[in-house]
Amino acid sequence: MEKETLKKSQWVDVPMSEDVWHLLKEQRVSETYYNRGSGKATQELEWLEATHRNWVHEITDLSDFPYCYVTNGTTDAIHHWLQTEDRQWQYIKGDYEYPNIIDAGTEIEHSYFIDPHKVLYLSNPFAGDGMFRDVEVDCPVILDCTYVSSTAIQRIHIPKNTEQVMFSFSKGFGMIGNRCGLVYTKKPHKTLHLLKEFENWNYANVKTMHLVMSNFTVDEMFHENRERQLELCQEYSLVPADVFFLAQSGDKYYKRRRRMHDSPTARLCLTPLW
């Protein structure tokens, strides 16, 4: 029955954390009841940015990305990117489906076939298998680091022509509905920069992200849940992914969960068995 559940789970869900739940109970919406233009919201955002840059610094160096913006999760950052993108873009087979759902890109079967003249959307850790991967390309890159906070500390390679780096707090902390995210850019963002000038972002999200980072390290959820991941992988003969709630299998039973052209392994979400 459990194997059938794994086979049927097409999408990634994330385990909820009781510690995070108790922490969020401490936050009040009234704490962010600011007058726009008072500067209080901007000050809070500047604190958040400084905290986040330090929080992820062992995983990724953001020093080449001087601009930071609040988004309603990574999907919102993707919206703002694609709404302002006038170039052709591409993605590696198996990557996160959402960008292609809202604006069709070119699917490539392997990183060897990346078109140097098209923008590359790339998730790292990779959504196709939940693993870190090094991809060196010369084309412009939109880098999605959604799974940061659900892995151990491991350095993410940022391709030299990366234009945006996206982060989310949904995956590691089970905060799917809180819609908390940040995006860093090398140049002022075409839409988010103007919104930032007018202090138009979700003030409560800023408080939530700061609260989480003040109480958890970037790899804490991974270490807290790693034992459970390994138990499930041993029980069902799976290979643990770098992301703590994902696993892989070469068993033909899970064939429908295979996502990548260059790998016979299936990506499986362990959350339904948590």
C-alpha positions as semicolon CSV with decimal commas, in nm:
position;residue;x (nm);y (nm);z (nm)
1;M;0,000;0,000;0,000
2;E;0,281;0,242;0,090
3;K;0,467;0,164;-0,233
4;E;0,150;0,240;-0,424
5;T;0,130;0,575;-0,244
6;L;0,486;0,658;-0,349
7;K;0,410;0,562;-0,708
8;K;0,098;0,778;-0,723
9;S;0,254;1,088;-0,566
10;Q;0,332;1,299;-0,872
11;W;0,403;1,627;-0,696
12;V;0,637;1,724;-0,416
13;D;0,481;1,785;-0,077
14;V;0,675;1,874;0,236
15;P;0,657;1,750;0,596
16;M;0,518;1,987;0,856
17;S;0,730;2,073;1,158
18;E;0,583;2,105;1,505
19;D;0,872;2,332;1,603
20;V;0,795;2,567;1,315
21;W;0,424;2,561;1,400
22;H;0,492;2,665;1,759
23;L;0,731;2,936;1,641
24;L;0,477;3,085;1,400
25;K;0,224;3,110;1,682
26;E;0,449;3,378;1,833
27;Q;0,406;3,610;1,535
28;R;0,128;3,869;1,523
29;V;0,011;4,043;1,208
30;S;-0,019;4,366;1,405
31;E;0,360;4,374;1,435
32;T;0,377;4,480;1,071
33;Y;0,102;4,742;1,077
34;Y;0,329;5,013;0,937
35;N;0,258;5,341;0,765
36;R;0,388;5,317;0,411
37;G;0,668;5,566;0,364
38;S;0,767;5,568;0,729
39;G;1,083;5,373;0,644
40;K;1,007;5,102;0,900
41;A;0,926;4,841;0,635
42;T;1,243;4,920;0,440
43;Q;1,450;4,893;0,757
44;E;1,299;4,551;0,832
45;L;1,372;4,436;0,477
46;E;1,733;4,552;0,497
47;W;1,776;4,352;0,818
48;L;1,617;4,052;0,651
49;E;1,845;4,073;0,348
50;A;2,159;4,098;0,561
51;T;2,044;3,804;0,772
52;H;1,960;3,588;0,471
53;R;2,286;3,657;0,290
54;N;2,473;3,539;0,598
55;W;2,232;3,249;0,658
56;V;2,303;3,094;0,317
57;H;2,665;3,204;0,274
58;E;2,809;2,854;0,325
59;I;2,588;2,728;0,042
60;T;2,591;3,013;-0,205
61;D;2,777;3,341;-0,245
62;L;2,541;3,625;-0,335
63;S;2,799;3,903;-0,344
64;D;2,753;3,947;-0,721
65;F;2,382;4,012;-0,670
66;P;2,337;4,352;-0,504
67;Y;1,958;4,374;-0,542
68;C;1,717;4,182;-0,321
69;Y;1,336;4,166;-0,339
70;V;1,059;4,001;-0,139
71;T;0,836;3,761;-0,333
72;N;0,537;3,548;-0,247
73;G;0,741;3,231;-0,279
74;T;0,949;3,119;-0,575
75;T;0,643;3,093;-0,799
76;D;0,594;3,468;-0,763
77;A;0,958;3,527;-0,857
78;I;0,902;3,306;-1,162
79;H;0,594;3,510;-1,256
80;H;0,788;3,836;-1,240
81;W;1,072;3,686;-1,444
82;L;0,855;3,546;-1,723
83;Q;0,626;3,849;-1,739
84;T;0,929;4,063;-1,821
85;E;1,128;3,810;-2,027
86;D;1,144;3,884;-2,400
87;R;1,409;3,625;-2,485
88;Q;1,364;3,257;-2,564
89;W;1,429;3,030;-2,267
90;Q;1,501;2,664;-2,204
91;Y;1,497;2,407;-1,927
92;I;1,643;2,061;-1,870
93;K;1,392;1,775;-1,886
94;G;1,277;1,686;-1,536
95;D;1,311;2,034;-1,391
96;Y;1,030;2,217;-1,210
97;E;0,722;2,217;-1,435
98;Y;0,564;2,545;-1,335
99;P;0,760;2,788;-1,557
100;N;0,676;2,581;-1,863
101;I;0,309;2,565;-1,764
102;I;0,268;2,942;-1,767
103;D;0,507;3,023;-2,054
104;A;0,627;2,744;-2,280
105;G;1,004;2,708;-2,293
106;T;1,225;2,473;-2,492
107;E;1,284;2,136;-2,326
108;I;1,634;1,991;-2,362
109;E;1,716;1,633;-2,278
110;H;2,061;1,688;-2,128
111;S;2,283;1,975;-2,017
112;Y;2,512;1,890;-2,311
113;F;2,245;2,030;-2,544
114;I;2,197;2,369;-2,376
115;D;2,158;2,646;-2,633
116;P;2,410;2,924;-2,552
117;H;2,173;3,181;-2,704
118;K;1,870;3,104;-2,484
119;V;1,809;3,179;-2,118
120;L;1,833;2,868;-1,900
121;Y;1,595;2,813;-1,609
122;L;1,772;2,579;-1,366
123;S;1,689;2,453;-1,019
124;N;1,968;2,353;-0,782
125;P;1,922;2,118;-0,603
126;F;1,760;1,986;-0,917
127;A;1,385;1,930;-0,907
128;G;1,420;1,620;-1,123
129;D;1,595;1,415;-0,855
130;G;1,647;1,632;-0,546
131;M;2,024;1,632;-0,590
132;F;2,286;1,904;-0,608
133;R;2,443;1,932;-0,952
134;D;2,711;2,142;-1,114
135;V;2,612;2,287;-1,449
136;E;2,860;2,519;-1,619
137;V;2,708;2,714;-1,905
138;D;2,773;3,038;-2,092
139;C;2,409;3,131;-2,148
140;P;2,208;3,357;-1,914
141;V;2,073;3,163;-1,615
142;I;1,773;3,201;-1,385
143;L;1,874;2,995;-1,081
144;D;1,602;2,850;-0,859
145;C;1,735;2,754;-0,514
146;T;1,397;2,658;-0,370
147;Y;1,532;2,347;-0,199
148;V;1,791;2,536;0,004
149;S;1,698;2,483;0,374
150;S;1,601;2,120;0,309
151;T;1,955;1,990;0,253
152;A;2,287;1,963;0,430
153;I;2,537;2,241;0,370
154;Q;2,690;2,191;0,028
155;R;2,823;2,457;-0,205
156;I;2,600;2,551;-0,498
157;H;2,781;2,646;-0,814
158;I;2,644;2,969;-0,961
159;P;2,710;2,985;-1,338
160;K;2,894;3,303;-1,436
161;N;2,606;3,449;-1,637
162;T;2,339;3,393;-1,374
163;E;2,100;3,688;-1,365
164;Q;1,864;3,595;-1,081
165;V;1,880;3,364;-0,779
166;M;1,549;3,263;-0,621
167;F;1,487;3,133;-0,269
168;S;1,182;2,997;-0,089
169;F;1,098;2,907;0,271
170;S;0,823;2,665;0,168
171;K;1,019;2,346;0,121
172;G;1,250;2,323;0,421
173;F;1,000;2,449;0,677
174;G;0,668;2,321;0,542
175;M;0,539;2,676;0,494
176;I;0,371;2,617;0,159
177;G;0,082;2,856;0,224
178;N;0,288;3,132;0,383
179;R;0,436;3,224;0,043
180;C;0,773;3,348;0,167
181;G;1,052;3,407;-0,082
182;L;1,342;3,626;-0,190
183;V;1,503;3,688;-0,526
184;Y;1,848;3,839;-0,582
185;T;1,945;4,008;-0,909
186;K;2,254;4,162;-1,067
187;K;2,054;4,450;-1,213
188;P;1,744;4,631;-1,087
189;H;1,443;4,407;-1,147
190;K;1,206;4,533;-1,416
191;T;0,894;4,507;-1,197
192;L;1,003;4,438;-0,840
193;H;1,239;4,735;-0,817
194;L;0,961;4,990;-0,861
195;L;0,742;4,805;-0,612
196;K;1,029;4,811;-0,365
197;E;1,073;5,186;-0,405
198;F;0,711;5,230;-0,292
199;E;0,747;4,972;-0,009
200;N;0,494;4,746;-0,181
201;W;0,560;4,396;-0,050
202;N;0,420;4,166;0,215
203;Y;0,549;4,302;0,546
204;A;0,429;3,997;0,740
205;N;0,637;3,770;0,515
206;V;0,949;3,967;0,606
207;K;0,879;3,909;0,976
208;T;0,812;3,540;0,917
209;M;1,135;3,482;0,726
210;H;1,338;3,670;0,985
211;L;1,172;3,473;1,267
212;V;1,257;3,142;1,100
213;M;1,620;3,233;1,031
214;S;1,664;3,363;1,386
215;N;1,563;3,024;1,525
216;F;1,688;2,768;1,273
217;T;2,012;2,724;1,082
218;V;1,992;2,671;0,708
219;D;2,059;2,295;0,747
220;E;1,868;2,231;1,070
221;M;1,558;2,079;0,910
222;F;1,777;1,841;0,711
223;H;1,957;1,710;1,018
224;E;1,636;1,695;1,219
225;N;1,468;1,480;0,953
226;R;1,758;1,287;0,802
227;E;1,709;0,981;1,022
228;R;1,347;0,947;0,913
229;Q;1,448;0,978;0,548
230;L;1,707;0,703;0,587
231;E;1,458;0,479;0,769
232;L;1,205;0,508;0,488
233;C;1,471;0,454;0,223
234;Q;1,594;0,140;0,394
235;E;1,241;0,008;0,441
236;Y;1,147;0,054;0,075
237;S;1,490;-0,001;-0,085
238;L;1,528;0,357;-0,203
239;V;1,826;0,588;-0,246
240;P;1,807;0,904;-0,033
241;A;1,824;1,234;-0,220
242;D;2,011;1,542;-0,101
243;V;1,668;1,691;-0,019
244;F;1,550;1,521;0,298
245;F;1,192;1,443;0,188
246;L;1,288;1,302;-0,154
247;A;1,433;0,969;-0,265
248;Q;1,525;0,787;-0,586
249;S;1,465;0,440;-0,722
250;G;1,563;0,248;-1,034
251;D;1,282;-0,003;-0,976
252;K;1,056;-0,031;-1,281
253;Y;0,760;-0,027;-1,043
254;Y;0,810;0,350;-1,013
255;K;0,864;0,405;-1,386
256;R;0,591;0,668;-1,409
257;R;0,784;0,886;-1,163
258;R;1,092;0,903;-1,386
259;R;1,150;1,261;-1,494
260;M;1,490;1,281;-1,660
261;H;1,608;1,165;-2,001
262;D;1,963;1,094;-1,887
263;S;1,870;0,886;-1,581
264;P;1,653;0,574;-1,531
265;T;1,582;0,668;-1,169
266;A;1,247;0,789;-1,042
267;R;1,204;1,083;-0,809
268;L;0,986;0,989;-0,515
269;C;0,834;1,214;-0,251
270;L;0,851;1,057;0,095
271;T;0,619;1,305;0,265
272;P;0,301;1,090;0,239
273;L;0,479;0,826;0,452
274;W;0,615;1,073;0,707
